[in-house]
Amino acid sequence: MKKTEDEWAKELDGEAYKVLRQKATEMPFRNKYFDNKEKGIYVCAGCGEPLFDSEAKYDSGTGWPSFYEPVEENCLSSESDKSHGAERTEVLCSNCRGHLGHVFEDGPQPTGLRFCINSAALDFRENKK
């Protein structure tokens, strides 16, 4: 998916643009999904790609939505992030290359991973069961 930065800026709201396209980080505990307990699928706010199932969401205590696995392994890509004086693994949407957050190796089983994701990079689609 290729769009110009002007196209992204027109399509995304301010916070989503800052996170997805400029790699910003939103405030912890003051974002729309950190405490969401509804059942459904979290999709990329930039392109709608399904990313995380609510069944994989857990309370990491960090103030951001945290998941132990994506819906499909190939829906995410990663890059090394050496900004802010630390080395971390950045998580991107494989479809639109939008910045989602970071993944750490301190999560729960069965994966041991913590995908720490910005709410502004996500939209939520509730299961209507």
Backbone atoms as SQL, in Angstrom:
CREATE TABLE atoms (id INTEGER PRIMARY KEY, chain TEXT, resi INTEGER, resn TEXT, atom TEXT, x REAL, y REAL, z REAL);
INSERT INTO atoms VALUES
  (1, 'A', 1, 'MET', 'N', 0.850, -1.170, 0.000),
  (2, 'A', 1, 'MET', 'CA', 0.000, 0.000, 0.000),
  (3, 'A', 1, 'MET', 'C', 0.896, 1.233, 0.000),
  (4, 'A', 2, 'LYS', 'N', 0.796, 2.016, -1.056),
  (5, 'A', 2, 'LYS', 'CA', 1.632, 3.208, -1.141),
  (6, 'A', 2, 'LYS', 'C', 0.764, 4.450, -1.233),
  (7, 'A', 3, 'LYS', 'N', 1.015, 5.365, -0.305),
  (8, 'A', 3, 'LYS', 'CA', 0.359, 6.661, -0.293),
  (9, 'A', 3, 'LYS', 'C', 1.401, 7.704, 0.029),
  (10, 'A', 4, 'THR', 'N', 1.152, 8.916, -0.410),
  (11, 'A', 4, 'THR', 'CA', 2.058, 10.006, -0.056),
  (12, 'A', 4, 'THR', 'C', 1.763, 10.432, 1.375),
  (13, 'A', 5, 'GLU', 'N', 2.685, 11.137, 1.971),
  (14, 'A', 5, 'GLU', 'CA', 2.458, 11.640, 3.333),
  (15, 'A', 5, 'GLU', 'C', 1.284, 12.614, 3.359),
  (16, 'A', 6, 'ASP', 'N', 1.082, 13.374, 2.285),
  (17, 'A', 6, 'ASP', 'CA', -0.078, 14.267, 2.213),
  (18, 'A', 6, 'ASP', 'C', -1.378, 13.476, 2.226),
  (19, 'A', 7, 'GLU', 'N', -1.407, 12.362, 1.498),
  (20, 'A', 7, 'GLU', 'CA', -2.608, 11.512, 1.492),
  (21, 'A', 7, 'GLU', 'C', -2.867, 10.938, 2.885),
  (22, 'A', 8, 'TRP', 'N', -1.807, 10.449, 3.543),
  (23, 'A', 8, 'TRP', 'CA', -1.970, 9.924, 4.907),
  (24, 'A', 8, 'TRP', 'C', -2.482, 11.013, 5.843),
  (25, 'A', 9, 'ALA', 'N', -1.929, 12.208, 5.745),
  (26, 'A', 9, 'ALA', 'CA', -2.319, 13.306, 6.635),
  (27, 'A', 9, 'ALA', 'C', -3.791, 13.683, 6.447),
  (28, 'A', 10, 'LYS', 'N', -4.297, 13.564, 5.233),
  (29, 'A', 10, 'LYS', 'CA', -5.701, 13.876, 4.969),
  (30, 'A', 10, 'LYS', 'C', -6.631, 12.769, 5.475),
  (31, 'A', 11, 'GLU', 'N', -6.178, 11.526, 5.428),
  (32, 'A', 11, 'GLU', 'CA', -7.025, 10.386, 5.797),
  (33, 'A', 11, 'GLU', 'C', -7.067, 10.090, 7.288),
  (34, 'A', 12, 'LEU', 'N', -5.987, 10.366, 7.996),
  (35, 'A', 12, 'LEU', 'CA', -5.888, 9.999, 9.409),
  (36, 'A', 12, 'LEU', 'C', -6.118, 11.210, 10.311),
  (37, 'A', 13, 'ASP', 'N', -6.712, 10.969, 11.497),
  (38, 'A', 13, 'ASP', 'CA', -6.819, 12.076, 12.446),
  (39, 'A', 13, 'ASP', 'C', -5.432, 12.386, 12.991),
  (40, 'A', 14, 'GLY', 'N', -5.290, 13.500, 13.674),
  (41, 'A', 14, 'GLY', 'CA', -3.982, 13.990, 14.125),
  (42, 'A', 14, 'GLY', 'C', -3.173, 12.988, 14.923),
  (43, 'A', 15, 'GLU', 'N', -3.795, 12.363, 15.931),
  (44, 'A', 15, 'GLU', 'CA', -3.075, 11.411, 16.791),
  (45, 'A', 15, 'GLU', 'C', -2.681, 10.162, 16.012),
  (46, 'A', 16, 'ALA', 'N', -3.595, 9.640, 15.196),
  (47, 'A', 16, 'ALA', 'CA', -3.290, 8.448, 14.397),
  (48, 'A', 16, 'ALA', 'C', -2.154, 8.747, 13.416),
  (49, 'A', 17, 'TYR', 'N', -2.166, 9.917, 12.807),
  (50, 'A', 17, 'TYR', 'CA', -1.096, 10.281, 11.878),
  (51, 'A', 17, 'TYR', 'C', 0.251, 10.352, 12.601),
  (52, 'A', 18, 'LYS', 'N', 0.264, 10.986, 13.763),
  (53, 'A', 18, 'LYS', 'CA', 1.514, 11.117, 14.520),
  (54, 'A', 18, 'LYS', 'C', 2.082, 9.748, 14.890),
  (55, 'A', 19, 'VAL', 'N', 1.210, 8.835, 15.323),
  (56, 'A', 19, 'VAL', 'CA', 1.682, 7.504, 15.728),
  (57, 'A', 19, 'VAL', 'C', 2.051, 6.664, 14.511),
  (58, 'A', 20, 'LEU', 'N', 1.115, 6.495, 13.577),
  (59, 'A', 20, 'LEU', 'CA', 1.331, 5.593, 12.448),
  (60, 'A', 20, 'LEU', 'C', 2.419, 6.064, 11.485),
  (61, 'A', 21, 'ARG', 'N', 2.479, 7.340, 11.213),
  (62, 'A', 21, 'ARG', 'CA', 3.389, 7.828, 10.173),
  (63, 'A', 21, 'ARG', 'C', 4.649, 8.505, 10.729),
  (64, 'A', 22, 'GLN', 'N', 4.573, 9.067, 11.960),
  (65, 'A', 22, 'GLN', 'CA', 5.723, 9.763, 12.518),
  (66, 'A', 22, 'GLN', 'C', 6.325, 9.041, 13.725),
  (67, 'A', 23, 'LYS', 'N', 5.801, 7.864, 14.042),
  (68, 'A', 23, 'LYS', 'CA', 6.327, 6.991, 15.095),
  (69, 'A', 23, 'LYS', 'C', 6.254, 7.592, 16.492),
  (70, 'A', 24, 'ALA', 'N', 5.213, 8.387, 16.718),
  (71, 'A', 24, 'ALA', 'CA', 4.997, 8.962, 18.050),
  (72, 'A', 24, 'ALA', 'C', 4.465, 7.881, 18.993),
  (73, 'A', 25, 'THR', 'N', 4.491, 8.187, 20.280),
  (74, 'A', 25, 'THR', 'CA', 3.915, 7.310, 21.300),
  (75, 'A', 25, 'THR', 'C', 2.885, 8.114, 22.077),
  (76, 'A', 26, 'GLU', 'N', 1.685, 7.564, 22.194),
  (77, 'A', 26, 'GLU', 'CA', 0.629, 8.248, 22.934),
  (78, 'A', 26, 'GLU', 'C', 0.838, 8.099, 24.432),
  (79, 'A', 27, 'MET', 'N', 0.099, 8.863, 25.195),
  (80, 'A', 27, 'MET', 'CA', 0.194, 8.826, 26.654),
  (81, 'A', 27, 'MET', 'C', -0.358, 7.509, 27.197),
  (82, 'A', 28, 'PRO', 'N', 0.329, 6.921, 28.180),
  (83, 'A', 28, 'PRO', 'CA', -0.211, 5.714, 28.806),
  (84, 'A', 28, 'PRO', 'C', -1.443, 6.041, 29.644),
  (85, 'A', 29, 'PHE', 'N', -2.338, 5.074, 29.751),
  (86, 'A', 29, 'PHE', 'CA', -3.559, 5.163, 30.564),
  (87, 'A', 29, 'PHE', 'C', -4.546, 6.224, 30.095),
  (88, 'A', 30, 'ARG', 'N', -4.205, 6.984, 29.062),
  (89, 'A', 30, 'ARG', 'CA', -5.098, 8.022, 28.541),
  (90, 'A', 30, 'ARG', 'C', -5.368, 7.777, 27.062),
  (91, 'A', 31, 'ASN', 'N', -5.574, 6.544, 26.715),
  (92, 'A', 31, 'ASN', 'CA', -5.831, 6.194, 25.332),
  (93, 'A', 31, 'ASN', 'C', -7.060, 5.292, 25.258),
  (94, 'A', 32, 'LYS', 'N', -7.646, 5.189, 24.109),
  (95, 'A', 32, 'LYS', 'CA', -8.981, 4.608, 23.993),
  (96, 'A', 32, 'LYS', 'C', -9.092, 3.102, 24.221),
  (97, 'A', 33, 'TYR', 'N', -8.040, 2.330, 24.077),
  (98, 'A', 33, 'TYR', 'CA', -8.200, 0.875, 24.175),
  (99, 'A', 33, 'TYR', 'C', -7.426, 0.192, 25.297),
  (100, 'A', 34, 'PHE', 'N', -6.657, 0.913, 26.096),
  (101, 'A', 34, 'PHE', 'CA', -5.851, 0.226, 27.103),
  (102, 'A', 34, 'PHE', 'C', -6.714, -0.581, 28.064),
  (103, 'A', 35, 'ASP', 'N', -7.929, -0.131, 28.340),
  (104, 'A', 35, 'ASP', 'CA', -8.796, -0.817, 29.295),
  (105, 'A', 35, 'ASP', 'C', -10.033, -1.425, 28.627),
  (106, 'A', 36, 'ASN', 'N', -10.023, -1.520, 27.307),
  (107, 'A', 36, 'ASN', 'CA', -11.165, -2.094, 26.582),
  (108, 'A', 36, 'ASN', 'C', -11.262, -3.595, 26.861),
  (109, 'A', 37, 'LYS', 'N', -12.431, -4.046, 27.270),
  (110, 'A', 37, 'LYS', 'CA', -12.627, -5.461, 27.578),
  (111, 'A', 37, 'LYS', 'C', -13.640, -6.122, 26.640),
  (112, 'A', 38, 'GLU', 'N', -14.070, -5.402, 25.622),
  (113, 'A', 38, 'GLU', 'CA', -15.024, -5.949, 24.652),
  (114, 'A', 38, 'GLU', 'C', -14.348, -7.027, 23.813),
  (115, 'A', 39, 'LYS', 'N', -15.151, -7.941, 23.285),
  (116, 'A', 39, 'LYS', 'CA', -14.644, -9.013, 22.421),
  (117, 'A', 39, 'LYS', 'C', -14.696, -8.558, 20.971),
  (118, 'A', 40, 'GLY', 'N', -13.600, -8.782, 20.250),
  (119, 'A', 40, 'GLY', 'CA', -13.554, -8.398, 18.848),
  (120, 'A', 40, 'GLY', 'C', -12.148, -8.443, 18.299),
  (121, 'A', 41, 'ILE', 'N', -11.956, -7.721, 17.223),
  (122, 'A', 41, 'ILE', 'CA', -10.679, -7.691, 16.504),
  (123, 'A', 41, 'ILE', 'C', -10.171, -6.252, 16.450),
  (124, 'A', 42, 'TYR', 'N', -8.889, -6.082, 16.723),
  (125, 'A', 42, 'TYR', 'CA', -8.219, -4.796, 16.576),
  (126, 'A', 42, 'TYR', 'C', -7.572, -4.780, 15.195),
  (127, 'A', 43, 'VAL', 'N', -7.871, -3.739, 14.437),
  (128, 'A', 43, 'VAL', 'CA', -7.346, -3.611, 13.080),
  (129, 'A', 43, 'VAL', 'C', -6.477, -2.357, 12.991),
  (130, 'A', 44, 'CYS', 'N', -5.649, -2.297, 11.971),
  (131, 'A', 44, 'CYS', 'CA', -4.803, -1.128, 11.740),
  (132, 'A', 44, 'CYS', 'C', -5.685, 0.070, 11.413),
  (133, 'A', 45, 'ALA', 'N', -5.476, 1.191, 12.102),
  (134, 'A', 45, 'ALA', 'CA', -6.238, 2.409, 11.858),
  (135, 'A', 45, 'ALA', 'C', -5.884, 3.041, 10.518),
  (136, 'A', 46, 'GLY', 'N', -4.769, 2.634, 9.941),
  (137, 'A', 46, 'GLY', 'CA', -4.367, 3.181, 8.656),
  (138, 'A', 46, 'GLY', 'C', -4.972, 2.472, 7.466),
  (139, 'A', 47, 'CYS', 'N', -5.089, 1.133, 7.561),
  (140, 'A', 47, 'CYS', 'CA', -5.525, 0.382, 6.381),
  (141, 'A', 47, 'CYS', 'C', -6.598, -0.666, 6.656),
  (142, 'A', 48, 'GLY', 'N', -6.941, -0.895, 7.915),
  (143, 'A', 48, 'GLY', 'CA', -7.977, -1.862, 8.237),
  (144, 'A', 48, 'GLY', 'C', -7.516, -3.307, 8.330),
  (145, 'A', 49, 'GLU', 'N', -6.233, -3.548, 8.201),
  (146, 'A', 49, 'GLU', 'CA', -5.690, -4.911, 8.289),
  (147, 'A', 49, 'GLU', 'C', -5.942, -5.485, 9.691),
  (148, 'A', 50, 'PRO', 'N', -6.554, -6.686, 9.803),
  (149, 'A', 50, 'PRO', 'CA', -6.715, -7.314, 11.119),
  (150, 'A', 50, 'PRO', 'C', -5.353, -7.605, 11.751),
  (151, 'A', 51, 'LEU', 'N', -5.192, -7.199, 13.026),
  (152, 'A', 51, 'LEU', 'CA', -3.895, -7.336, 13.689),
  (153, 'A', 51, 'LEU', 'C', -3.941, -8.198, 14.951),
  (154, 'A', 52, 'PHE', 'N', -4.884, -7.926, 15.849),
  (155, 'A', 52, 'PHE', 'CA', -4.930, -8.624, 17.138),
  (156, 'A', 52, 'PHE', 'C', -6.361, -8.990, 17.504),
  (157, 'A', 53, 'ASP', 'N', -6.527, -10.178, 18.047),
  (158, 'A', 53, 'ASP', 'CA', -7.811, -10.621, 18.572),
  (159, 'A', 53, 'ASP', 'C', -7.880, -10.225, 20.047),
  (160, 'A', 54, 'SER', 'N', -9.058, -9.840, 20.506),
  (161, 'A', 54, 'SER', 'CA', -9.213, -9.460, 21.917),
  (162, 'A', 54, 'SER', 'C', -8.873, -10.619, 22.855),
  (163, 'A', 55, 'GLU', 'N', -8.953, -11.850, 22.382),
  (164, 'A', 55, 'GLU', 'CA', -8.608, -13.012, 23.211),
  (165, 'A', 55, 'GLU', 'C', -7.126, -13.017, 23.586),
  (166, 'A', 56, 'ALA', 'N', -6.288, -12.349, 22.799),
  (167, 'A', 56, 'ALA', 'CA', -4.846, -12.293, 23.068),
  (168, 'A', 56, 'ALA', 'C', -4.451, -11.035, 23.839),
  (169, 'A', 57, 'LYS', 'N', -5.435, -10.203, 24.209),
  (170, 'A', 57, 'LYS', 'CA', -5.167, -8.959, 24.947),
  (171, 'A', 57, 'LYS', 'C', -5.094, -9.260, 26.440),
  (172, 'A', 58, 'TYR', 'N', -4.198, -8.601, 27.121),
  (173, 'A', 58, 'TYR', 'CA', -4.089, -8.768, 28.572),
  (174, 'A', 58, 'TYR', 'C', -3.644, -7.457, 29.205),
  (175, 'A', 59, 'ASP', 'N', -3.812, -7.349, 30.505),
  (176, 'A', 59, 'ASP', 'CA', -3.430, -6.148, 31.243),
  (177, 'A', 59, 'ASP', 'C', -1.975, -6.268, 31.662),
  (178, 'A', 60, 'SER', 'N', -1.114, -5.550, 30.962),
  (179, 'A', 60, 'SER', 'CA', 0.324, -5.588, 31.256),
  (180, 'A', 60, 'SER', 'C', 0.699, -4.572, 32.330),
  (181, 'A', 61, 'GLY', 'N', -0.230, -3.691, 32.685),
  (182, 'A', 61, 'GLY', 'CA', 0.052, -2.657, 33.671),
  (183, 'A', 61, 'GLY', 'C', 0.814, -1.469, 33.103),
  (184, 'A', 62, 'THR', 'N', 1.027, -1.454, 31.784),
  (185, 'A', 62, 'THR', 'CA', 1.822, -0.389, 31.166),
  (186, 'A', 62, 'THR', 'C', 0.999, 0.826, 30.758),
  (187, 'A', 63, 'GLY', 'N', -0.334, 0.653, 30.612),
  (188, 'A', 63, 'GLY', 'CA', -1.174, 1.754, 30.172),
  (189, 'A', 63, 'GLY', 'C', -1.425, 1.778, 28.684),
  (190, 'A', 64, 'TRP', 'N', -0.914, 0.796, 27.955),
  (191, 'A', 64, 'TRP', 'CA', -1.177, 0.644, 26.528),
  (192, 'A', 64, 'TRP', 'C', -1.794, -0.722, 26.298),
  (193, 'A', 65, 'PRO', 'N', -2.582, -0.872, 25.240),
  (194, 'A', 65, 'PRO', 'CA', -3.087, -2.202, 24.921),
  (195, 'A', 65, 'PRO', 'C', -1.910, -3.154, 24.690),
  (196, 'A', 66, 'SER', 'N', -1.981, -4.325, 25.311),
  (197, 'A', 66, 'SER', 'CA', -0.918, -5.310, 25.180),
  (198, 'A', 66, 'SER', 'C', -1.512, -6.644, 24.751),
  (199, 'A', 67, 'PHE', 'N', -0.820, -7.315, 23.863),
  (200, 'A', 67, 'PHE', 'CA', -1.266, -8.584, 23.305),
  (201, 'A', 67, 'PHE', 'C', -0.103, -9.568, 23.327),
  (202, 'A', 68, 'TYR', 'N', -0.398, -10.860, 23.471),
  (203, 'A', 68, 'TYR', 'CA', 0.690, -11.845, 23.469),
  (204, 'A', 68, 'TYR', 'C', 0.921, -12.463, 22.098),
  (205, 'A', 69, 'GLU', 'N', 0.014, -12.209, 21.125),
  (206, 'A', 69, 'GLU', 'CA', 0.247, -12.687, 19.763),
  (207, 'A', 69, 'GLU', 'C', -0.664, -11.945, 18.790),
  (208, 'A', 70, 'PRO', 'N', -0.230, -11.821, 17.521),
  (209, 'A', 70, 'PRO', 'CA', -1.082, -11.232, 16.487),
  (210, 'A', 70, 'PRO', 'C', -2.067, -12.273, 15.949),
  (211, 'A', 71, 'VAL', 'N', -3.053, -11.822, 15.167),
  (212, 'A', 71, 'VAL', 'CA', -4.012, -12.761, 14.579),
  (213, 'A', 71, 'VAL', 'C', -3.339, -13.679, 13.568),
  (214, 'A', 72, 'GLU', 'N', -2.358, -13.173, 12.854),
  (215, 'A', 72, 'GLU', 'CA', -1.573, -13.946, 11.891),
  (216, 'A', 72, 'GLU', 'C', -0.136, -13.448, 11.979),
  (217, 'A', 73, 'GLU', 'N', 0.801, -14.343, 11.897),
  (218, 'A', 73, 'GLU', 'CA', 2.208, -13.953, 12.021),
  (219, 'A', 73, 'GLU', 'C', 2.625, -12.945, 10.958),
  (220, 'A', 74, 'ASN', 'N', 2.105, -13.092, 9.749),
  (221, 'A', 74, 'ASN', 'CA', 2.541, -12.221, 8.651),
  (222, 'A', 74, 'ASN', 'C', 1.831, -10.873, 8.594),
  (223, 'A', 75, 'CYS', 'N', 0.914, -10.586, 9.527),
  (224, 'A', 75, 'CYS', 'CA', 0.245, -9.276, 9.508),
  (225, 'A', 75, 'CYS', 'C', 1.129, -8.182, 10.103),
  (226, 'A', 76, 'LEU', 'N', 2.186, -8.577, 10.792),
  (227, 'A', 76, 'LEU', 'CA', 3.118, -7.632, 11.401),
  (228, 'A', 76, 'LEU', 'C', 4.508, -7.802, 10.807),
  (229, 'A', 77, 'SER', 'N', 5.248, -6.721, 10.797),
  (230, 'A', 77, 'SER', 'CA', 6.678, -6.789, 10.490),
  (231, 'A', 77, 'SER', 'C', 7.398, -6.030, 11.602),
  (232, 'A', 78, 'SER', 'N', 8.698, -6.172, 11.644),
  (233, 'A', 78, 'SER', 'CA', 9.447, -5.511, 12.720),
  (234, 'A', 78, 'SER', 'C', 10.745, -4.936, 12.193),
  (235, 'A', 79, 'GLU', 'N', 11.242, -3.958, 12.936),
  (236, 'A', 79, 'GLU', 'CA', 12.513, -3.304, 12.634),
  (237, 'A', 79, 'GLU', 'C', 13.200, -2.975, 13.945),
  (238, 'A', 80, 'SER', 'N', 14.493, -2.863, 13.898),
  (239, 'A', 80, 'SER', 'CA', 15.248, -2.439, 15.072),
  (240, 'A', 80, 'SER', 'C', 15.012, -0.945, 15.291),
  (241, 'A', 81, 'ASP', 'N', 14.785, -0.558, 16.532),
  (242, 'A', 81, 'ASP', 'CA', 14.552, 0.836, 16.900),
  (243, 'A', 81, 'ASP', 'C', 15.575, 1.219, 17.957),
  (244, 'A', 82, 'LYS', 'N', 16.488, 2.113, 17.601),
  (245, 'A', 82, 'LYS', 'CA', 17.535, 2.544, 18.527),
  (246, 'A', 82, 'LYS', 'C', 17.319, 3.979, 18.992),
  (247, 'A', 83, 'SER', 'N', 16.086, 4.457, 18.899),
  (248, 'A', 83, 'SER', 'CA', 15.789, 5.821, 19.337),
  (249, 'A', 83, 'SER', 'C', 15.673, 5.883, 20.853),
  (250, 'A', 84, 'HIS', 'N', 15.748, 7.064, 21.393),
  (251, 'A', 84, 'HIS', 'CA', 15.568, 7.331, 22.829),
  (252, 'A', 84, 'HIS', 'C', 16.572, 6.582, 23.708),
  (253, 'A', 85, 'GLY', 'N', 17.747, 6.308, 23.192),
  (254, 'A', 85, 'GLY', 'CA', 18.814, 5.699, 23.990),
  (255, 'A', 85, 'GLY', 'C', 18.601, 4.248, 24.377),
  (256, 'A', 86, 'ALA', 'N', 17.704, 3.564, 23.703),
  (257, 'A', 86, 'ALA', 'CA', 17.450, 2.156, 24.007),
  (258, 'A', 86, 'ALA', 'C', 17.313, 1.379, 22.708),
  (259, 'A', 87, 'GLU', 'N', 17.585, 0.094, 22.769),
  (260, 'A', 87, 'GLU', 'CA', 17.372, -0.753, 21.600),
  (261, 'A', 87, 'GLU', 'C', 16.117, -1.574, 21.825),
  (262, 'A', 88, 'ARG', 'N', 15.142, -1.365, 20.926),
  (263, 'A', 88, 'ARG', 'CA', 13.867, -2.066, 21.024),
  (264, 'A', 88, 'ARG', 'C', 13.505, -2.617, 19.652),
  (265, 'A', 89, 'THR', 'N', 12.451, -3.423, 19.622),
  (266, 'A', 89, 'THR', 'CA', 11.952, -3.948, 18.360),
  (267, 'A', 89, 'THR', 'C', 10.631, -3.259, 18.044),
  (268, 'A', 90, 'GLU', 'N', 10.647, -2.461, 16.996),
  (269, 'A', 90, 'GLU', 'CA', 9.454, -1.749, 16.546),
  (270, 'A', 90, 'GLU', 'C', 8.539, -2.711, 15.797),
  (271, 'A', 91, 'VAL', 'N', 7.240, -2.556, 15.982),
  (272, 'A', 91, 'VAL', 'CA', 6.241, -3.365, 15.294),
  (273, 'A', 91, 'VAL', 'C', 5.502, -2.481, 14.303),
  (274, 'A', 92, 'LEU', 'N', 5.386, -2.978, 13.066),
  (275, 'A', 92, 'LEU', 'CA', 4.729, -2.257, 11.978),
  (276, 'A', 92, 'LEU', 'C', 3.614, -3.103, 11.380),
  (277, 'A', 93, 'CYS', 'N', 2.617, -2.459, 10.811),
  (278, 'A', 93, 'CYS', 'CA', 1.611, -3.154, 10.019),
  (279, 'A', 93, 'CYS', 'C', 2.292, -3.590, 8.721),
  (280, 'A', 94, 'SER', 'N', 2.210, -4.862, 8.396),
  (281, 'A', 94, 'SER', 'CA', 2.853, -5.354, 7.171),
  (282, 'A', 94, 'SER', 'C', 2.213, -4.785, 5.912),
  (283, 'A', 95, 'ASN', 'N', 0.950, -4.430, 5.989),
  (284, 'A', 95, 'ASN', 'CA', 0.243, -3.951, 4.805),
  (285, 'A', 95, 'ASN', 'C', 0.581, -2.504, 4.461),
  (286, 'A', 96, 'CYS', 'N', 0.481, -1.582, 5.436),
  (287, 'A', 96, 'CYS', 'CA', 0.702, -0.157, 5.138),
  (288, 'A', 96, 'CYS', 'C', 1.993, 0.394, 5.750),
  (289, 'A', 97, 'ARG', 'N', 2.707, -0.446, 6.489),
  (290, 'A', 97, 'ARG', 'CA', 3.979, -0.068, 7.120),
  (291, 'A', 97, 'ARG', 'C', 3.804, 1.003, 8.198),
  (292, 'A', 98, 'GLY', 'N', 2.615, 1.122, 8.761),
  (293, 'A', 98, 'GLY', 'CA', 2.377, 2.069, 9.843),
  (294, 'A', 98, 'GLY', 'C', 2.995, 1.580, 11.145),
  (295, 'A', 99, 'HIS', 'N', 3.551, 2.514, 11.905),
  (296, 'A', 99, 'HIS', 'CA', 4.121, 2.210, 13.224),
  (297, 'A', 99, 'HIS', 'C', 2.984, 1.895, 14.183),
  (298, 'A', 100, 'LEU', 'N', 3.100, 0.749, 14.873),
  (299, 'A', 100, 'LEU', 'CA', 2.076, 0.337, 15.830),
  (300, 'A', 100, 'LEU', 'C', 2.553, 0.488, 17.267),
  (301, 'A', 101, 'GLY', 'N', 3.791, 0.136, 17.526),
  (302, 'A', 101, 'GLY', 'CA', 4.346, 0.137, 18.874),
  (303, 'A', 101, 'GLY', 'C', 5.614, -0.691, 18.903),
  (304, 'A', 102, 'HIS', 'N', 5.780, -1.488, 19.971),
  (305, 'A', 102, 'HIS', 'CA', 6.990, -2.298, 20.129),
  (306, 'A', 102, 'HIS', 'C', 6.637, -3.665, 20.693),
  (307, 'A', 103, 'VAL', 'N', 7.516, -4.624, 20.512),
  (308, 'A', 103, 'VAL', 'CA', 7.324, -5.949, 21.088),
  (309, 'A', 103, 'VAL', 'C', 8.484, -6.231, 22.037),
  (310, 'A', 104, 'PHE', 'N', 8.144, -6.817, 23.179),
  (311, 'A', 104, 'PHE', 'CA', 9.127, -7.134, 24.217),
  (312, 'A', 104, 'PHE', 'C', 8.992, -8.611, 24.597),
  (313, 'A', 105, 'GLU', 'N', 10.037, -9.153, 25.167),
  (314, 'A', 105, 'GLU', 'CA', 10.052, -10.571, 25.540),
  (315, 'A', 105, 'GLU', 'C', 9.751, -10.768, 27.019),
  (316, 'A', 106, 'ASP', 'N', 8.776, -10.019, 27.533),
  (317, 'A', 106, 'ASP', 'CA', 8.411, -10.138, 28.944),
  (318, 'A', 106, 'ASP', 'C', 6.905, -10.378, 29.113),
  (319, 'A', 107, 'GLY', 'N', 6.298, -10.990, 28.109),
  (320, 'A', 107, 'GLY', 'CA', 4.860, -11.230, 28.131),
  (321, 'A', 107, 'GLY', 'C', 4.508, -12.586, 28.716),
  (322, 'A', 108, 'PRO', 'N', 3.209, -12.868, 28.766),
  (323, 'A', 108, 'PRO', 'CA', 2.729, -14.130, 29.333),
  (324, 'A', 108, 'PRO', 'C', 2.884, -15.294, 28.352),
  (325, 'A', 109, 'GLN', 'N', 2.692, -16.471, 28.871),
  (326, 'A', 109, 'GLN', 'CA', 2.648, -17.650, 28.022),
  (327, 'A', 109, 'GLN', 'C', 1.316, -17.635, 27.270),
  (328, 'A', 110, 'PRO', 'N', 1.187, -18.181, 26.108),
  (329, 'A', 110, 'PRO', 'CA', 2.085, -19.198, 25.571),
  (330, 'A', 110, 'PRO', 'C', 3.261, -18.667, 24.766),
  (331, 'A', 111, 'THR', 'N', 3.322, -17.358, 24.471),
  (332, 'A', 111, 'THR', 'CA', 4.387, -16.846, 23.602),
  (333, 'A', 111, 'THR', 'C', 5.534, -16.189, 24.356),
  (334, 'A', 112, 'GLY', 'N', 5.268, -15.646, 25.539),
  (335, 'A', 112, 'GLY', 'CA', 6.276, -14.890, 26.267),
  (336, 'A', 112, 'GLY', 'C', 6.501, -13.505, 25.692),
  (337, 'A', 113, 'LEU', 'N', 5.637, -13.079, 24.762),
  (338, 'A', 113, 'LEU', 'CA', 5.790, -11.780, 24.110),
  (339, 'A', 113, 'LEU', 'C', 4.758, -10.785, 24.622),
  (340, 'A', 114, 'ARG', 'N', 5.154, -9.511, 24.578),
  (341, 'A', 114, 'ARG', 'CA', 4.246, -8.406, 24.901),
  (342, 'A', 114, 'ARG', 'C', 4.292, -7.421, 23.744),
  (343, 'A', 115, 'PHE', 'N', 3.244, -7.445, 22.931),
  (344, 'A', 115, 'PHE', 'CA', 3.098, -6.461, 21.873),
  (345, 'A', 115, 'PHE', 'C', 2.437, -5.251, 22.520),
  (346, 'A', 116, 'CYS', 'N', 3.206, -4.203, 22.732),
  (347, 'A', 116, 'CYS', 'CA', 2.752, -2.983, 23.395),
  (348, 'A', 116, 'CYS', 'C', 2.385, -1.995, 22.282),
  (349, 'A', 117, 'ILE', 'N', 1.088, -1.787, 22.084),
  (350, 'A', 117, 'ILE', 'CA', 0.584, -1.121, 20.886),
  (351, 'A', 117, 'ILE', 'C', -0.148, 0.176, 21.243),
  (352, 'A', 118, 'ASN', 'N', 0.077, 1.204, 20.461),
  (353, 'A', 118, 'ASN', 'CA', -0.621, 2.475, 20.637),
  (354, 'A', 118, 'ASN', 'C', -2.077, 2.340, 20.206),
  (355, 'A', 119, 'SER', 'N', -3.010, 2.784, 21.048),
  (356, 'A', 119, 'SER', 'CA', -4.435, 2.769, 20.691),
  (357, 'A', 119, 'SER', 'C', -4.700, 3.564, 19.424),
  (358, 'A', 120, 'ALA', 'N', -3.995, 4.670, 19.237),
  (359, 'A', 120, 'ALA', 'CA', -4.217, 5.525, 18.067),
  (360, 'A', 120, 'ALA', 'C', -3.886, 4.815, 16.757),
  (361, 'A', 121, 'ALA', 'N', -3.119, 3.742, 16.828),
  (362, 'A', 121, 'ALA', 'CA', -2.781, 2.967, 15.629),
  (363, 'A', 121, 'ALA', 'C', -3.822, 1.899, 15.332),
  (364, 'A', 122, 'LEU', 'N', -4.838, 1.799, 16.199),
  (365, 'A', 122, 'LEU', 'CA', -5.834, 0.736, 16.092),
  (366, 'A', 122, 'LEU', 'C', -7.254, 1.266, 15.942),
  (367, 'A', 123, 'ASP', 'N', -8.074, 0.466, 15.305),
  (368, 'A', 123, 'ASP', 'CA', -9.525, 0.596, 15.349),
  (369, 'A', 123, 'ASP', 'C', -10.030, -0.737, 15.879),
  (370, 'A', 124, 'PHE', 'N', -11.181, -0.714, 16.523),
  (371, 'A', 124, 'PHE', 'CA', -11.725, -1.933, 17.137),
  (372, 'A', 124, 'PHE', 'C', -13.028, -2.299, 16.456),
  (373, 'A', 125, 'ARG', 'N', -13.154, -3.583, 16.108),
  (374, 'A', 125, 'ARG', 'CA', -14.383, -4.108, 15.522),
  (375, 'A', 125, 'ARG', 'C', -14.957, -5.136, 16.477),
  (376, 'A', 126, 'GLU', 'N', -16.021, -4.751, 17.141),
  (377, 'A', 126, 'GLU', 'CA', -16.642, -5.606, 18.150),
  (378, 'A', 126, 'GLU', 'C', -17.316, -6.822, 17.507),
  (379, 'A', 127, 'ASN', 'N', -17.194, -7.987, 18.170),
  (380, 'A', 127, 'ASN', 'CA', -17.931, -9.175, 17.738),
  (381, 'A', 127, 'ASN', 'C', -19.391, -8.954, 18.076),
  (382, 'A', 128, 'LYS', 'N', -20.255, -9.176, 17.149),
  (383, 'A', 128, 'LYS', 'CA', -21.700, -8.981, 17.350),
  (384, 'A', 128, 'LYS', 'C', -22.397, -10.324, 17.562),
  (385, 'A', 129, 'LYS', 'N', -21.895, -11.118, 18.513),
  (386, 'A', 129, 'LYS', 'CA', -22.461, -12.449, 18.766),
  (387, 'A', 129, 'LYS', 'C', -23.535, -12.393, 19.814);
